[in-house]
């Protein structure tokens, strides 16, 4: 009796190999599942995140940030705050200020240094 052109011994060896491979895959899956569970637990402990369905104790600072009551200074210090400030600037005025600063620095440097 042959299965797909295999002898009985070859078929039995093939079946055994398939069972072994399935057991290896199942073991790898169980290992990965345990690693993910461990990582979730560590992250929950580190960031004080409750399991799904538990009541959440959110710090007041975070609630204020979400509600928009956070201090505006923090926003100005962030990169996004700086980008917004750049968009609101008058580029002509910025260029004039930069040139004036350069001329002032150059004249002070010429006063302090004498070229021979």
Backbone as CSV, one residue per row, in Angstrom:
resi,resn,N_x,N_y,N_z,CA_x,CA_y,CA_z,C_x,C_y,C_z
1,UNK,0.842,-1.173,0.000,0.000,0.000,0.000,0.893,1.244,0.000
2,UNK,0.660,2.172,-0.905,1.480,3.365,-0.982,0.615,4.602,-0.870
3,UNK,1.180,5.624,-0.262,0.496,6.912,-0.110,1.318,7.946,-0.868
4,UNK,0.730,8.482,-1.935,1.399,9.493,-2.761,2.757,8.995,-3.233
5,UNK,2.835,7.772,-3.645,4.083,7.230,-4.184,5.087,6.837,-3.125
6,UNK,4.686,6.722,-1.852,5.595,6.345,-0.774,5.276,4.921,-0.332
7,UNK,6.328,4.265,0.110,6.107,2.946,0.703,5.535,3.140,2.107
8,UNK,5.068,2.044,2.690,4.476,2.114,4.028,5.484,2.652,5.032
9,UNK,6.741,2.211,4.958,7.780,2.674,5.883,8.050,4.163,5.703
10,UNK,8.112,4.589,4.433,8.344,6.018,4.167,7.188,6.867,4.698
11,UNK,5.964,6.360,4.518,4.794,7.091,4.986,4.792,7.190,6.506
12,UNK,5.110,6.112,7.188,5.165,6.129,8.650,6.255,7.082,9.142
13,UNK,7.395,7.075,8.474,8.490,8.001,8.828,8.045,9.445,8.604
14,UNK,7.324,9.685,7.498,6.813,11.015,7.187,5.827,11.469,8.267
15,UNK,4.915,10.584,8.658,3.938,10.900,9.703,4.645,11.217,11.022
16,UNK,5.668,10.425,11.360,6.428,10.650,12.590,7.112,12.015,12.546
17,UNK,7.690,12.340,11.397,8.361,13.630,11.223,7.366,14.783,11.365
18,UNK,6.166,14.614,10.818,5.144,15.653,10.922,4.718,15.857,12.378
19,UNK,4.573,14.773,13.122,4.202,14.877,14.532,5.311,15.572,15.311
20,UNK,6.570,15.215,15.042,7.709,15.846,15.722,7.754,17.350,15.430
21,UNK,7.568,17.723,14.165,7.580,19.137,13.799,6.448,19.898,14.473
22,UNK,5.258,19.267,14.554,4.126,19.918,15.223,4.428,20.116,16.701
23,UNK,5.043,19.142,17.336,5.394,19.269,18.742,6.405,20.395,18.955
24,UNK,7.371,20.515,18.040,8.358,21.607,18.126,7.676,22.964,17.967
25,UNK,6.774,23.078,16.989,6.054,24.336,16.782,5.206,24.689,17.992
26,UNK,4.530,23.676,18.550,3.706,23.922,19.733,4.557,24.369,20.918
27,UNK,5.729,23.756,21.067,6.621,24.138,22.170,7.131,25.570,21.965
28,UNK,7.511,25.928,20.735,7.967,27.293,20.442,6.842,28.297,20.694
29,UNK,5.621,27.924,20.291,4.470,28.805,20.506,4.236,29.017,21.993
30,UNK,4.304,27.937,22.775,4.094,28.044,24.219,5.177,28.917,24.854
31,UNK,6.418,28.783,24.380,7.516,29.598,24.900,7.271,31.074,24.591
32,UNK,6.917,31.377,23.341,6.660,32.766,22.959,5.482,33.342,23.739
33,UNK,4.446,32.513,23.925,3.274,32.961,24.672,3.655,33.289,26.120
34,UNK,4.493,32.463,26.730,4.942,32.706,28.100,5.813,33.962,28.165
35,UNK,6.680,34.159,27.155,7.532,35.352,27.131,6.684,36.615,27.024
36,UNK,5.654,36.577,26.172,4.775,37.748,26.030,4.021,38.025,27.322
37,UNK,3.561,36.975,27.977,2.851,37.152,29.249,3.772,37.773,30.299
38,UNK,5.021,37.316,30.324,6.002,37.871,31.264,6.262,39.343,30.954
39,UNK,6.414,39.668,29.686,6.647,41.052,29.283,5.457,41.935,29.654
40,UNK,4.250,41.443,29.409,3.052,42.222,29.787,3.035,42.487,31.286
41,UNK,3.351,41.459,32.062,3.353,41.610,33.514,4.391,42.636,33.943
42,UNK,5.590,42.539,33.376,6.650,43.498,33.723,6.254,44.922,33.365
43,UNK,5.679,45.104,32.181,5.261,46.441,31.759,4.126,46.975,32.630
44,UNK,3.191,46.097,32.997,2.097,46.533,33.879,2.648,47.006,35.219
45,UNK,3.617,46.251,35.752,4.197,46.637,37.042,4.985,47.932,36.913
46,UNK,5.793,48.038,35.851,6.651,49.215,35.676,5.831,50.493,35.501
47,UNK,4.798,50.416,34.669,4.005,51.611,34.370,2.683,51.647,35.149
48,UNK,2.546,50.743,36.105,1.352,50.666,36.957,0.077,50.604,36.130
49,UNK,0.078,49.718,35.147,-1.079,49.542,34.279,-1.886,48.358,34.811
50,UNK,-3.167,48.557,35.091,-3.972,47.443,35.592,-4.342,46.483,34.466
51,UNK,-4.763,45.293,34.848,-5.251,44.336,33.854,-6.569,44.857,33.310
52,UNK,-6.955,44.356,32.147,-8.205,44.794,31.527,-9.369,44.546,32.469
53,UNK,-10.233,45.526,32.578,-11.407,45.389,33.417,-11.215,45.948,34.819
54,UNK,-9.980,46.180,35.239,-9.719,46.744,36.565,-9.940,48.251,36.538
55,UNK,-10.236,48.805,37.704,-10.350,50.259,37.812,-8.959,50.866,37.653
56,UNK,-8.907,52.013,37.014,-7.642,52.662,36.723,-7.481,53.885,37.608
57,UNK,-6.333,53.979,38.297,-5.981,55.181,39.052,-5.036,56.003,38.195
58,UNK,-5.556,57.077,37.616,-4.760,57.924,36.730,-4.256,59.117,37.535
59,UNK,-2.947,59.405,37.454,-2.420,60.581,38.158,-3.113,61.859,37.688
60,UNK,-3.260,62.810,38.613,-3.947,64.056,38.289,-3.252,64.838,37.186
61,UNK,-1.893,64.788,37.176,-1.157,65.508,36.133,-1.543,64.984,34.744
62,UNK,-1.707,63.665,34.657,-2.071,63.072,33.373,-3.491,63.452,32.983
63,UNK,-4.383,63.484,33.948,-5.762,63.886,33.664,-5.791,65.325,33.157
64,UNK,-4.996,66.216,33.779,-4.943,67.614,33.342,-4.397,67.720,31.929
65,UNK,-3.364,66.903,31.639,-2.789,66.944,30.288,-3.822,66.512,29.256
66,UNK,-4.559,65.462,29.567,-5.566,64.959,28.632,-6.703,65.950,28.472
67,UNK,-7.093,66.578,29.571,-8.187,67.545,29.524,-7.765,68.880,28.925
68,UNK,-6.477,69.090,28.699,-6.004,70.329,28.125,-5.701,71.389,29.151
69,UNK,-5.639,71.029,30.420,-5.345,71.986,31.464,-3.868,71.988,31.824
70,UNK,-3.050,71.297,31.059,-1.616,71.236,31.342,-0.999,72.606,31.123
71,UNK,0.040,72.928,31.856,0.705,74.225,31.669,1.171,74.403,30.221
72,UNK,0.969,75.583,29.709,1.346,75.862,28.324,2.854,75.915,28.141
73,UNK,3.605,76.119,29.227,5.056,76.192,29.124,5.628,74.883,28.617
74,UNK,5.053,73.760,29.051,5.543,72.462,28.598,5.403,72.341,27.095
75,UNK,4.308,72.860,26.555,4.083,72.790,25.119,5.108,73.631,24.370
76,UNK,5.447,74.798,24.923,6.419,75.668,24.273,7.811,75.052,24.281
77,UNK,8.122,74.255,25.319,9.440,73.643,25.419,9.586,72.431,24.508
78,UNK,8.487,71.843,24.094,8.561,70.644,23.263,8.955,71.018,21.837
79,UNK,9.376,70.052,21.098,9.768,70.271,19.697,8.572,70.753,18.892
80,UNK,7.414,70.147,19.132,6.229,70.562,18.387,5.865,72.008,18.716
81,UNK,6.045,72.389,19.969,5.785,73.782,20.347,6.724,74.726,19.630
82,UNK,7.988,74.343,19.529,8.965,75.163,18.815,8.614,75.250,17.326
83,UNK,8.171,74.130,16.751,7.798,74.139,15.329,6.629,75.101,15.102
84,UNK,5.669,75.115,16.013,4.534,76.021,15.875,5.000,77.471,15.973
85,UNK,5.970,77.743,16.871,6.501,79.101,16.990,7.178,79.519,15.692
86,UNK,7.909,78.594,15.041,8.573,78.914,13.781,7.561,79.256,12.699
87,UNK,6.438,78.548,12.687,5.427,78.821,11.675,4.807,80.197,11.870
88,UNK,4.752,80.648,13.119,4.120,81.933,13.409,5.082,83.111,13.255
89,UNK,6.377,82.854,13.038,7.365,83.933,12.956,7.359,84.595,11.590
90,UNK,7.718,85.875,11.625,7.891,86.635,10.397,9.313,86.369,9.910
91,UNK,9.459,85.716,8.781,10.788,85.309,8.300,11.659,86.510,7.945
92,UNK,11.067,87.580,7.447,11.830,88.792,7.148,12.435,89.389,8.401
93,UNK,11.628,89.445,9.453,12.094,89.976,10.728,13.191,89.069,11.297
94,UNK,13.022,87.771,11.172,14.020,86.818,11.661,15.343,86.991,10.910
95,UNK,15.259,87.197,9.590,16.464,87.388,8.779,17.184,88.680,9.179
96,UNK,16.431,89.751,9.372,17.028,91.022,9.786,17.716,90.896,11.139
97,UNK,17.087,90.200,12.074,17.655,90.015,13.400,18.946,89.195,13.327
98,UNK,18.936,88.156,12.491,20.128,87.325,12.341,21.273,88.127,11.730
99,UNK,20.976,88.952,10.716,22.019,89.769,10.097,22.556,90.804,11.077
100,UNK,21.686,91.412,11.861,22.125,92.405,12.839,23.019,91.745,13.888
101,UNK,22.645,90.552,14.317,23.455,89.830,15.299,24.818,89.491,14.711
102,UNK,24.838,89.071,13.463,26.101,88.749,12.800,26.990,89.982,12.687
103,UNK,26.433,91.102,12.267,27.210,92.341,12.129,27.753,92.767,13.492
104,UNK,26.937,92.674,14.525,27.371,93.042,15.873,28.511,92.138,16.346
105,UNK,28.386,90.840,16.129,29.442,89.903,16.539,30.730,90.171,15.768
106,UNK,30.581,90.474,14.492,31.757,90.737,13.652,32.482,91.997,14.130
107,UNK,31.734,93.042,14.432,32.371,94.286,14.871,33.048,94.105,16.242
108,UNK,32.416,93.353,17.146,33.042,93.100,18.446,34.305,92.273,18.287
109,UNK,34.286,91.315,17.376,35.460,90.492,17.160,36.591,91.325,16.545
110,UNK,36.247,92.240,15.654,37.265,93.109,15.042,37.859,94.049,16.073
111,UNK,37.063,94.492,17.045,37.574,95.374,18.094,38.590,94.627,18.984
112,UNK,38.309,93.388,19.268,39.149,92.625,20.174,40.378,92.047,19.479
113,UNK,40.263,91.760,18.198,41.389,91.133,17.489,41.958,92.127,16.489
114,UNK,43.250,92.204,16.452,43.901,93.048,15.450,44.586,92.143,14.447
115,UNK,44.346,92.421,13.200,44.976,91.610,12.154,46.286,92.243,11.756
116,UNK,47.317,91.435,11.651,48.644,91.940,11.299,48.957,91.606,9.876
